[in-house]
Amino acid sequence: MTPMVDIAFLLLIFFMVTTVFRLPQAMEMALPENDPNKAPQTLKVYEKKLLTVYVIHIGDKDSLAFMVGNESPKPLAWDSLRAKLLERRELYGDSLTVLARIDPKTVYESMINLVDEFNVAKTTRFTLDRYTTLDDSVLRAVGFTTGGPEGLHEPSFETEP
């Protein structure tokens, strides 16, 4: 009986050691330091190197729009997002900056899919920012249907001292 218990424990240890455990399903994001004593860093971003991606909640689905610099927003399909990111990355390399503005009514999965596309396209400089009523009005001005301004943050305009 003792050798049988020894073999059982050896097999148990063998299977525990050789089993592949599921990797954690977490995204790694480098967040800026939150030190109130330090002045915020400013970074020059050239207009042509800035790609703004809007995630808009319309009806029961989420849609995309993109804007290069200060051009007017254009519609973008989810399956062509990666191609657009790769196209802009090919032009500007690591200096490409992507600003993602996500409607608060969108599904959480849409934000995850967006960040996954950033990672697949090796976009290293991206920011998730608030979707404001100003964004809503810019999108409506060029013909997009949006969910409306209910529950959106009011835009704040800061002036240089």
Buried (B, 14 or more C-beta within 10 A) or exposed (E): EEEEEEEEEEEEEEEEEEEEEEEEEEEEEEEEEEEEEEEEEEEEBEEBBBBBBBBBBBEEEBBBBBBBEEEEBEBBEBEEBBEBBBEBBEEBEEEBBBBBBBBEBBEEEBBEBBBEBBBEBEBBBBEBEEBBBBBBEBBEEEEBEBBEBEEBEEEEEEEEE
